[in-house]
């Protein structure tokens, strides 16, 4: 009896007993649904909400919270569509820009690669901006800057104006690629964080596919019109990004840093399944943010800690920033930007056929990113990284051999398309999405924005250098030789994953921070144990 009374008292405190006992008009009306303990909660506004009892009598709102987080992740990832579309559409538009504006090969490389180089400015500023104005409004600013750049490019009368638009678009992309995974990681529950944080990569791939389709669809128009429409269509997603600002909340972790605890609790109530979990997450965030001892980290102290890192922070930087660089130096952007050049080298002739082949690449890339979403929180980050990097190494090496030995032959064309599609498939299964997941997971809250920005800078610089040098290097050592170099770099990424990347599946962001700290303690313990063993052997 006493046990039952204590149980009912605990239910009463959580507001989960019937309205006649609770006395505040917010009780539960029991609805017999099969054999399960399901109830209807009567909210103050007269609406009903499905709830169930856990073993401890805590109310769980699984469908509501999962759907809300899912919708937020989709809206925040729309910025990534802009990046993907720009990457995909430029691969085909450059063919018509070159013909219309009579640009040189060097100007072509600069036009393609400058977006990635300039985006580092947005990434660097994005970390500080997101700490100052919040994650939500940084996302809005990124969209506005990119859309301005896209409009300028579509209306550009000459190469100089086109470059100005490209620079603006690059700054917007820098903001977007830095903030989206950080925001999603900070609102997502640990059990689904890997899948949800992969959404930006999904939408990048969707944007690339849409860019390829746009190239093919508008390739039949007059030259001076076709590339302008291709670039101008990228403005459309801004409508949905504007609408999303009325739906998505601010990051609860940023709110805690600003000492807006009640607002953070309100957001966590929407993104977590139980009230007890909300309080646990809130307590963890407060500890991570230094709220328990009223510590405040200024920008100077944050950058000082990044530039002169402790051993745990150094390991975090190596893992988070290193995976960003390896994602790009293995040549994925060269494959996407210059796929028409690759297929032309393999023997395909005519712009329409070249652009049709790129659609197959875009479709493959998008399809396999969906596979990664289903596996990332089940299989784990590290196994998928092994599959991805090893598979990419094999495909890049095979593409190199195909272009060197079977170029211009019918069989060579088929094998080249297969190798390129295989490369983007393995990329999308692992290092493509997991790169952004890890870079948003491994850093502690006080460093997350700036450190993630630093990783995004490494990614964008690597991408820009590859894009701006691909044609020149290919002329010097052939396209086949260039992809052989990419295969060697991909092989190095396998070793990097083995030595530097920990498994983060199922861990909260605060637990991941402890993994890096404990790793150093374990290594010190192993060294001390080894010293003790050698001392015993000598004695």
C-alpha positions as CSV (number, residue, x, y, z in Angstrom):
1,X,0.0,0.0,0.0
2,X,2.7,2.4,0.9
3,X,4.5,1.6,-2.3
4,X,1.4,2.4,-4.3
5,X,0.8,5.7,-2.4
6,X,4.4,6.8,-3.1
7,X,3.9,5.9,-6.8
8,X,0.7,8.0,-7.0
9,X,2.3,10.9,-5.1
10,X,5.2,10.9,-7.7
11,X,2.6,10.9,-10.5
12,X,0.8,13.7,-8.9
13,X,4.0,15.8,-8.7
14,X,4.6,15.3,-12.4
15,X,1.1,16.3,-13.3
16,X,0.2,12.8,-14.6
17,X,-2.9,11.9,-12.4
18,X,-6.5,12.5,-13.4
19,X,-7.9,16.0,-13.5
20,X,-10.1,15.4,-10.5
21,X,-7.1,14.8,-8.3
22,X,-4.7,17.3,-9.8
23,X,-7.2,20.2,-9.4
24,X,-5.6,22.4,-12.0
25,X,-7.6,21.4,-15.1
26,X,-4.5,19.9,-16.8
27,X,-5.1,16.2,-15.9
28,X,-5.2,13.1,-17.9
29,X,-8.3,11.3,-19.3
30,X,-7.6,7.6,-19.5
31,X,-8.5,6.2,-22.9
32,X,-8.5,2.4,-23.2
33,X,-6.4,1.7,-26.3
34,X,-5.8,-2.0,-26.7
35,X,-3.7,-3.3,-23.9
36,X,-1.3,-0.4,-23.6
37,X,-1.3,2.2,-20.9
38,X,-2.0,5.2,-23.2
39,X,-3.7,8.4,-22.1
40,X,-4.9,11.7,-23.3
41,X,-3.4,14.8,-21.7
42,X,-5.9,17.8,-21.6
43,X,-3.8,21.0,-22.2
44,X,-5.0,24.4,-21.0
45,X,-6.0,25.4,-24.5
46,X,-8.3,22.5,-24.8
47,X,-6.1,20.4,-27.1
48,X,-5.2,16.8,-26.4
49,X,-1.8,15.2,-26.4
50,X,-1.0,11.4,-26.5
51,X,1.2,10.3,-23.6
52,X,2.2,6.9,-22.2
53,X,3.6,5.9,-18.8
54,X,7.2,4.6,-18.6
55,X,8.1,2.2,-15.8
56,X,8.8,5.2,-13.6
57,X,5.6,7.1,-14.4
58,X,7.4,9.8,-16.5
59,X,5.4,11.1,-19.5
60,X,7.0,10.4,-22.8
61,X,6.0,12.4,-25.9
62,X,8.0,10.5,-28.5
63,X,6.1,11.4,-31.7
64,X,5.8,15.1,-30.9
65,X,9.5,15.6,-30.0
66,X,10.9,13.4,-32.9
67,X,8.8,15.2,-35.5
68,X,9.7,18.6,-34.1
69,X,13.5,17.9,-34.2
70,X,13.1,16.3,-37.6
71,X,11.4,19.4,-39.0
72,X,14.0,21.7,-37.5
73,X,16.8,19.7,-39.0
74,X,15.2,19.9,-42.4
75,X,14.7,23.6,-42.3
76,X,18.2,24.4,-41.0
77,X,19.7,22.2,-43.7
78,X,18.1,24.2,-46.5
79,X,21.2,26.4,-46.6
80,X,23.0,23.3,-47.7
81,X,20.8,23.0,-50.7
82,X,22.2,26.4,-51.8
83,X,25.8,25.1,-51.5
84,X,25.1,21.9,-53.3
85,X,23.2,23.5,-56.1
86,X,26.0,26.0,-56.7
87,X,28.6,23.2,-56.8
88,X,26.5,21.1,-59.2
89,X,25.2,23.8,-61.5
90,X,28.6,25.4,-61.9
91,X,30.0,22.2,-63.3
92,X,27.7,22.6,-66.4
93,X,27.2,26.4,-66.4
94,X,31.0,26.9,-66.7
95,X,30.8,25.3,-70.2
96,X,28.4,28.0,-71.4
97,X,30.0,30.9,-69.4
98,X,33.3,30.1,-71.1
99,X,31.6,30.2,-74.5
100,X,29.6,33.4,-73.8
101,X,32.1,35.6,-71.8
102,X,35.2,34.1,-73.6
103,X,37.0,33.5,-70.3
104,X,40.4,31.8,-70.2
105,X,41.2,28.4,-68.5
106,X,42.8,30.2,-65.6
107,X,39.8,32.4,-65.2
108,X,37.7,29.3,-65.2
109,X,39.7,27.8,-62.4
110,X,39.5,31.0,-60.4
111,X,35.7,31.2,-60.9
112,X,35.2,27.7,-59.8
113,X,37.6,27.6,-56.9
114,X,37.2,31.1,-55.4
115,X,33.9,30.3,-53.8
116,X,35.6,27.7,-51.5
117,X,38.5,30.0,-50.7
118,X,36.3,33.0,-49.9
119,X,33.9,30.9,-47.8
120,X,36.6,30.6,-45.2
121,X,35.9,34.2,-44.3
122,X,32.3,33.3,-43.7
123,X,33.3,30.3,-41.6
124,X,35.7,32.3,-39.5
125,X,33.2,35.0,-38.9
126,X,30.4,32.5,-38.5
127,X,31.7,31.1,-35.2
128,X,31.9,34.5,-33.6
129,X,28.6,35.7,-35.1
130,X,26.8,32.6,-33.9
131,X,28.1,33.2,-30.3
132,X,27.0,36.8,-30.5
133,X,23.6,36.8,-32.2
134,X,22.7,33.1,-31.8
135,X,22.7,30.1,-34.1
136,X,19.2,30.8,-35.6
137,X,19.9,34.3,-36.8
138,X,23.3,33.3,-38.2
139,X,21.5,30.8,-40.4
140,X,19.2,33.6,-41.6
141,X,22.2,35.9,-42.4
142,X,23.9,33.1,-44.3
143,X,20.9,32.7,-46.6
144,X,20.6,36.5,-47.2
145,X,24.2,36.9,-48.2
146,X,24.2,33.8,-50.5
147,X,21.0,34.9,-52.2
148,X,22.5,38.3,-52.9
149,X,25.5,36.7,-54.5
150,X,23.4,34.3,-56.6
151,X,21.3,37.3,-57.9
152,X,24.5,39.2,-58.9
153,X,25.9,36.1,-60.7
154,X,22.7,35.6,-62.7
155,X,22.7,39.2,-63.9
156,X,26.5,39.6,-64.4
157,X,27.3,41.3,-67.7
158,X,31.0,40.4,-67.5
159,X,33.6,38.3,-65.7
160,X,34.4,40.9,-63.0
161,X,30.8,41.2,-61.9
162,X,30.5,37.5,-61.9
163,X,33.4,37.2,-59.5
164,X,31.8,39.7,-57.2
165,X,28.7,37.6,-57.0
166,X,30.8,34.5,-56.5
167,X,32.6,36.2,-53.6
168,X,29.3,37.1,-51.9
169,X,28.0,33.6,-52.4
170,X,31.2,32.2,-50.9
171,X,30.8,34.2,-47.7
172,X,27.2,33.0,-47.3
173,X,28.2,29.4,-47.8
174,X,31.0,29.8,-45.2
175,X,28.4,30.9,-42.6
176,X,26.0,28.1,-43.7
177,X,28.3,25.1,-43.7
178,X,29.7,26.1,-40.3
179,X,26.4,26.7,-38.4
180,X,24.0,24.1,-39.7
181,X,25.7,21.0,-38.2
182,X,26.4,22.9,-35.0
183,X,22.8,23.9,-34.5
184,X,21.4,20.4,-35.3
185,X,23.9,18.7,-32.9
186,X,22.9,21.1,-30.2
187,X,19.1,20.5,-30.5
188,X,19.2,16.7,-31.2
189,X,18.9,13.9,-28.6
190,X,22.0,11.7,-28.5
191,X,20.3,8.6,-29.9
192,X,19.4,10.4,-33.2
193,X,22.2,13.0,-33.4
194,X,24.3,11.3,-36.0
195,X,21.4,10.9,-38.4
196,X,20.1,14.4,-37.9
197,X,23.5,16.0,-38.1
198,X,24.0,14.3,-41.5
199,X,21.0,16.2,-42.9
200,X,23.2,19.1,-44.2
201,X,25.2,16.6,-46.2
202,X,22.0,15.1,-47.6
203,X,20.8,18.5,-48.7
204,X,24.2,19.3,-50.2
205,X,23.8,16.2,-52.3
206,X,20.2,17.0,-53.2
207,X,21.4,20.4,-54.3
208,X,24.2,18.9,-56.4
209,X,21.6,16.6,-58.1
210,X,19.3,19.6,-58.7
211,X,22.2,21.5,-60.2
212,X,23.0,18.7,-62.6
213,X,19.4,18.4,-63.6
214,X,19.2,22.2,-64.1
215,X,22.2,22.0,-66.3
216,X,20.7,19.3,-68.5
217,X,17.2,20.9,-68.6
218,X,18.5,24.4,-69.7
219,X,21.3,23.3,-71.9
220,X,19.2,23.6,-75.0
221,X,18.6,27.4,-74.5
222,X,20.7,30.1,-76.2
223,X,24.2,30.3,-74.6
224,X,23.9,33.8,-73.2
225,X,20.6,32.9,-71.4
226,X,21.1,29.3,-70.4
227,X,23.9,29.8,-67.7
228,X,22.0,32.8,-66.2
229,X,18.9,30.8,-65.7
230,X,21.0,27.9,-64.3
231,X,22.5,30.2,-61.7
232,X,19.3,32.2,-61.0
233,X,17.2,29.1,-60.1
234,X,19.4,28.8,-56.9
235,X,17.6,31.8,-55.4
236,X,14.3,29.9,-54.9
237,X,15.1,28.0,-51.6
238,X,15.3,31.4,-49.9
239,X,11.6,31.5,-49.6
240,X,11.6,28.3,-47.5
241,X,14.5,29.5,-45.4
242,X,12.6,32.7,-44.6
243,X,9.6,30.6,-43.5
244,X,11.7,28.3,-41.4
245,X,12.7,31.2,-39.1
246,X,9.1,31.2,-37.8
247,X,9.4,27.5,-36.9
248,X,12.9,26.7,-35.5
249,X,13.9,27.7,-32.0
250,X,17.2,29.0,-30.8
251,X,19.8,26.5,-29.7
252,X,19.2,25.5,-26.0
253,X,23.0,25.4,-25.4
254,X,23.4,28.9,-26.7
255,X,20.6,30.1,-24.5
256,X,22.2,28.5,-21.5
257,X,25.5,30.3,-22.3
258,X,23.5,33.5,-22.3
259,X,22.0,32.6,-18.9
260,X,18.5,32.3,-20.4
261,X,17.8,29.1,-18.5
262,X,14.0,29.1,-18.7
263,X,14.1,29.6,-22.5
264,X,16.6,26.8,-22.8
265,X,14.3,24.5,-20.7
266,X,11.3,25.4,-23.0
267,X,13.3,24.4,-26.1
268,X,14.5,21.2,-24.5
269,X,10.9,20.3,-23.6
270,X,10.2,20.3,-27.3
271,X,13.3,18.3,-28.3
272,X,13.5,15.6,-25.6
273,X,11.1,12.8,-24.8
274,X,10.6,13.1,-21.0
275,X,10.7,15.8,-18.4
276,X,13.4,14.0,-16.4
277,X,15.6,13.8,-19.5
278,X,15.1,17.6,-20.0
279,X,16.4,18.3,-16.5
280,X,19.3,15.9,-17.0
281,X,20.3,17.5,-20.3
282,X,19.9,21.0,-18.8
283,X,22.1,20.2,-15.9
284,X,24.8,18.7,-18.2
285,X,24.7,21.8,-20.4
286,X,25.0,24.1,-17.5
287,X,28.1,22.2,-16.2
288,X,29.6,22.2,-19.7
289,X,28.9,25.9,-20.1
290,X,30.5,26.7,-16.8
291,X,27.3,28.0,-15.3
292,X,27.9,26.1,-12.1
293,X,30.8,28.3,-11.1
294,X,29.7,31.4,-13.2
295,X,32.6,31.1,-15.6
296,X,32.5,33.2,-18.8
297,X,34.7,32.5,-21.8
298,X,35.5,35.5,-23.8
299,X,36.5,35.2,-27.5
300,X,40.2,35.9,-26.7
301,X,40.4,33.1,-24.1
302,X,38.6,30.7,-26.5
303,X,41.1,31.3,-29.3
304,X,43.9,31.2,-26.9
305,X,42.8,27.7,-25.8
306,X,42.5,26.7,-29.5
307,X,45.9,28.1,-30.5
308,X,47.6,26.7,-27.4
309,X,45.6,23.6,-26.7
310,X,45.8,21.2,-23.8
311,X,46.4,17.5,-24.8
312,X,42.6,16.7,-24.9
313,X,41.8,19.8,-26.9
314,X,44.7,19.0,-29.3
315,X,43.2,15.5,-29.9
316,X,39.8,17.1,-30.5
317,X,41.3,19.6,-33.0
318,X,43.2,16.8,-34.9
319,X,40.1,14.6,-35.1
320,X,37.6,17.4,-36.0
321,X,39.7,19.5,-38.3
322,X,41.7,16.6,-39.8
323,X,38.6,14.8,-41.0
324,X,37.4,18.0,-42.6
325,X,40.6,18.3,-44.6
326,X,40.7,14.6,-45.6
327,X,37.1,15.0,-46.9
328,X,38.3,17.5,-49.5
329,X,41.9,16.6,-50.4
330,X,40.7,13.2,-51.7
331,X,39.3,15.1,-54.6
332,X,35.5,15.0,-54.2
333,X,35.0,18.6,-55.3
334,X,37.2,18.1,-58.3
335,X,35.1,15.1,-59.2
336,X,31.9,17.1,-58.9
337,X,33.0,20.4,-60.4
338,X,34.9,18.8,-63.3
339,X,32.9,15.7,-64.0
340,X,32.3,16.9,-67.6
341,X,36.1,17.2,-68.0
342,X,36.6,13.7,-66.6
343,X,34.0,12.2,-68.9
344,X,35.3,14.1,-71.9
345,X,38.8,12.7,-71.2
346,X,37.2,9.2,-71.1
347,X,35.8,9.7,-74.6
348,X,32.2,11.2,-74.2
349,X,31.5,13.9,-76.8
350,X,28.9,16.7,-76.8
351,X,27.7,18.9,-74.0
352,X,24.3,17.3,-73.7
353,X,25.8,13.8,-73.3
354,X,28.4,15.1,-70.8
355,X,25.7,16.7,-68.7
356,X,23.5,13.6,-68.9
357,X,26.4,11.6,-67.5
358,X,26.8,14.0,-64.6
359,X,23.1,13.5,-63.7
360,X,23.9,9.8,-63.0
361,X,26.7,10.9,-60.7
362,X,24.4,13.3,-58.8
363,X,21.7,10.7,-58.5
364,X,24.2,8.1,-57.1
365,X,25.6,10.6,-54.6
366,X,22.2,11.5,-53.3
367,X,21.0,7.9,-53.1
368,X,23.9,6.7,-51.0
369,X,23.7,9.6,-48.6
370,X,20.3,8.3,-47.6
371,X,21.9,4.9,-46.9
372,X,24.3,6.6,-44.5
373,X,21.5,8.3,-42.6
374,X,19.9,4.9,-41.8
375,X,23.2,3.3,-40.7
376,X,25.1,6.1,-38.9
377,X,23.4,5.7,-35.5
378,X,23.1,1.9,-35.9
379,X,26.5,0.8,-37.2
380,X,28.5,3.8,-35.8
381,X,30.8,6.5,-37.2
382,X,34.0,4.6,-37.4
383,X,32.9,1.4,-39.3
384,X,31.3,3.6,-42.0
385,X,34.4,5.7,-42.2
386,X,36.5,2.6,-42.9
387,X,34.1,1.4,-45.6
388,X,34.0,4.8,-47.1
389,X,37.8,5.6,-47.2
390,X,38.8,2.1,-48.4
391,X,36.1,2.1,-51.1
392,X,37.1,5.6,-52.3
393,X,40.8,4.5,-52.5
394,X,39.9,1.5,-54.7
395,X,37.6,3.6,-57.0
396,X,40.0,6.4,-57.4
397,X,42.8,4.0,-58.3
398,X,40.6,2.2,-60.8
399,X,39.6,5.5,-62.4
400,X,43.2,6.4,-62.8
401,X,44.0,3.1,-64.5
402,X,40.9,3.4,-66.7
403,X,41.8,6.9,-68.0
404,X,45.4,5.9,-68.5
405,X,44.9,2.6,-70.3
406,X,41.4,2.7,-71.8
407,X,40.8,6.4,-72.5
408,X,38.6,7.1,-75.6
409,X,37.5,3.4,-75.8
410,X,33.9,2.3,-75.4
411,X,34.7,0.1,-72.4
412,X,36.8,2.9,-70.9
413,X,33.8,5.2,-70.9
414,X,31.6,2.7,-69.1
415,X,34.3,1.9,-66.5
416,X,35.1,5.7,-66.0
417,X,31.4,6.4,-65.2
418,X,31.3,3.4,-62.9
419,X,34.4,4.4,-61.1
420,X,33.2,8.0,-60.6
421,X,29.8,6.9,-59.4
422,X,31.5,4.4,-57.1
423,X,33.7,7.1,-55.7
424,X,30.8,9.4,-54.9
425,X,28.8,6.5,-53.5
426,X,31.5,5.5,-51.0
427,X,32.0,9.2,-50.1
428,X,28.3,9.7,-49.4
429,X,28.1,6.5,-47.2
430,X,30.9,7.7,-44.9
431,X,33.3,10.5,-44.9
432,X,30.9,12.9,-46.6
433,X,28.2,13.1,-43.8
434,X,30.3,11.8,-40.9
435,X,32.8,14.6,-41.4
436,X,30.2,17.2,-40.4
437,X,28.8,15.0,-37.6
438,X,32.2,14.5,-36.0
439,X,33.2,18.2,-36.3
440,X,30.1,19.2,-34.5
441,X,30.4,16.5,-31.8
442,X,33.9,16.4,-30.6
443,X,34.4,20.0,-29.4
444,X,33.3,21.2,-25.9
445,X,30.6,23.8,-25.7
446,X,32.9,26.7,-24.9
447,X,35.0,26.0,-28.0
448,X,32.4,24.4,-30.3
449,X,31.5,27.4,-32.5
450,X,35.1,28.7,-33.1
451,X,36.6,25.2,-33.4
452,X,33.9,24.1,-35.9
453,X,34.5,27.3,-37.8
454,X,38.2,26.4,-37.9
455,X,37.4,23.0,-39.3
456,X,35.1,24.5,-41.9
457,X,37.9,26.8,-42.9
458,X,40.2,23.8,-43.4
459,X,37.6,22.1,-45.5
460,X,36.9,25.2,-47.7
461,X,40.6,26.0,-48.2
462,X,41.3,22.4,-49.2
463,X,38.3,22.4,-51.6
464,X,39.4,25.7,-53.1
465,X,43.0,24.7,-53.7
466,X,41.8,21.5,-55.4
467,X,39.3,23.2,-57.5
468,X,41.6,26.1,-58.5
469,X,44.5,23.8,-59.5
470,X,42.8,20.7,-61.0
471,X,42.9,21.8,-64.6
472,X,46.5,23.0,-64.4
473,X,47.7,19.8,-62.6
474,X,45.8,17.6,-65.0
475,X,47.5,19.3,-67.9
476,X,50.9,18.7,-66.3
477,X,50.5,15.1,-65.2
478,X,47.2,14.1,-67.0
479,X,43.8,13.5,-65.5
480,X,44.8,9.9,-64.8
481,X,47.8,11.0,-62.9
482,X,45.8,13.5,-60.8
483,X,43.4,10.8,-59.7
484,X,46.3,8.5,-58.8
485,X,47.5,11.2,-56.4
486,X,43.9,11.4,-55.0
487,X,43.9,7.6,-54.4
488,X,47.2,7.9,-52.4
489,X,45.7,10.7,-50.3
490,X,42.6,8.6,-49.8
491,X,44.8,5.7,-48.5
492,X,46.3,8.1,-46.0
493,X,42.7,8.9,-44.8
494,X,42.2,5.3,-43.8
495,X,45.2,5.5,-41.5
496,X,44.0,8.8,-40.1
497,X,40.6,7.3,-39.2
498,X,42.3,4.4,-37.4
499,X,44.6,6.5,-35.3
500,X,42.8,9.7,-34.6
501,X,39.0,9.3,-34.8
502,X,37.1,7.9,-31.8
503,X,33.6,6.3,-31.9
504,X,30.9,8.8,-30.7
505,X,27.8,6.8,-31.4
506,X,25.1,7.0,-28.7
507,X,27.1,9.5,-26.5
508,X,25.9,12.9,-25.4
509,X,28.1,15.9,-26.4
510,X,29.2,16.2,-22.8
511,X,30.2,12.5,-22.7
512,X,32.2,12.8,-25.9
513,X,34.2,15.5,-24.2
514,X,35.1,13.1,-21.5
515,X,36.2,10.5,-24.1
516,X,39.1,12.7,-25.2
517,X,40.1,13.6,-21.6
518,X,40.0,9.9,-20.6
519,X,41.9,8.9,-23.7
520,X,44.9,10.9,-22.5
521,X,44.6,9.5,-19.0
522,X,44.5,6.0,-20.3
523,X,47.7,6.6,-22.4
524,X,49.4,8.1,-19.4
525,X,48.3,5.1,-17.3
526,X,49.6,2.7,-20.0
527,X,53.0,4.5,-20.0
528,X,53.2,4.3,-16.2
529,X,52.3,0.6,-16.3
530,X,54.9,0.0,-19.0
531,X,57.6,1.8,-16.9
532,X,56.6,-0.3,-13.9
533,X,56.9,-3.5,-15.8
534,X,60.3,-2.6,-17.2
535,X,61.5,-1.7,-13.7
536,X,60.3,-5.1,-12.3
537,X,62.0,-6.9,-15.2
538,X,65.3,-5.1,-14.3
539,X,65.0,-6.0,-10.7
